[in-house]
């Protein structure tokens, strides 16, 4: 048996035309396989990226909806004015516990909104997060002024809002009237909570100027008469 180099082909032309073509085919095949793997990997990564983007978009939209529902639930008068009748027989809770709980919930929402990664979002979608984060931060920052201890003024307060509420509500069904009556029966509690906060404001030195409070008295007397 001949084991010389001749038996494996010409030893003088190891890179001759035939071997060169075979080598090109081999390299070409390997390149094609590598390219296919790269394309598959990129497609898989793009699929994952797309799925991740949609998941983050849903995360933000769901959180926005949850926060809005919280606003409506804790501000039933506002919900009624918007036409949402689910809380038509309710009034806002102005107790200190409710105020403290609201601040805690605001902090929770802020943390959750800040955790949403808006990379790849449309500009308007990303802006939704930016504005909400700003709003929540401002609410928490303003809390240091204890605005709830100055709940009435010549332009706002329960003495104006309660009488005016009925002007913004539709009364088209019997239930509309029943809900409104139920709501009015809860006003004494809200008035008492308001008085408690005003007394806290007096203790903390947080009160509107005297001449403005005198206008509040005049307004209340005028409405009452």
Secondary structure, DSSP 8 states (H G I E B T S, - for coil): ---SGGGGS-TT-TTSHHHHHHHHHHHHHHHHHHHHHHHHHHHHHHHHHHHHHHHHHHHHHHHHHHHHHHHHHH-HHHHHHTT-GGGTT-----SHHHHHHHHHHHHHHHHHHHT---TT--HHHHHHHHHHHHHHHHHHHHGGG-GGGS---SS-SHHHHHHHHGGGS---SHHHHHHHHHHHHTHHHHHHHHHHHHHHHHHHT----HHHHHHHHHHHHHHH-
